[in-house]
Amino acid sequence: MADLIYSVLASLDGYIADRNGNFDWAEPDDEVHTFVNDLERPIGTYLYGRRMYEVMVAWETMDLATEAPYLRDYQQIWRAADKVVFSTTLTEVHSERTRLEPVFDPATIREMKASSAADIGIGGPGLAAHAIRAGLVDGFRILVAPVIVGGGNPWLPDDAQLSLELTDERRFRNGTVHLGYRDATSAE
């Protein structure tokens, strides 16, 4: 059975984007990005909401021929995974291995988890909130950037109540900290 893993880059005060929608303060350096690549490599399918997909789809067509190897590596990881985009407004997707679903159905996600040989990643706080509320998220990977933005788009819903077990931690030279957690109730 696959795990559903929510990965996020967030400010110290818990936001993925500031009040103006900016998230450039969270751009990973080479050390952090290489670490993220290794975390994401085993993911077989990504679940995205419309906004997160619109950010991530750039990896499909970016010309990275002259860019750093860790960026080319991530592009290959992203392209190799299946993607499911949940949206009521999109009518088409612009990446390979991608399908569009109009509704997030917890029962369908449970079936995906039960039948998948590879873990499933979920991206975007709106979609993740649905999965958290449905008790579907098994793991959380938070990369905390050393910045306080004072408000914006939070990575967790206000009503989230979870009991978590710390499974991993790592400090990076740029001040970013990775924290890995497992839902303590999913092991019961």
PECOR-V805086 format. One record per backbone hydrogen bond with DSSP energy under -1.0 kcal/mol. CO is the residue of the C=O (numbers start at 1). NH is the residue of the N-H. If there is no record, write none. Layout:
# PECOR-V805086
co,nh
CO,NH
CO,NH
This chain:
# PECOR-V805086
co,nh
3,120
4,138
4,139
5,122
6,141
8,143
10,145
11,14
14,155
15,11
17,153
18,21
22,18
23,26
24,27
29,33
30,34
31,35
32,36
33,37
34,38
35,39
36,40
37,41
40,43
44,82
45,121
46,84
47,123
48,86
49,53
50,54
51,55
52,56
53,57
56,59
57,60
58,62
64,67
68,72
69,73
70,74
71,75
72,76
73,77
74,78
75,79
76,80
82,46
83,99
84,48
85,101
97,83
99,85
101,87
105,109
106,110
107,111
108,112
109,113
110,114
111,115
112,116
113,2
119,44
119,45
120,5
121,47
122,7
124,128
125,129
126,130
127,131
128,132
129,133
130,134
131,136
132,135
138,183
139,6
140,181
141,8
142,179
143,10
144,177
145,147
147,12
153,16
157,160
163,184
165,182
168,180
170,178
172,175
176,172
177,144
178,170
179,142
180,167
180,168
181,140
182,165
183,186
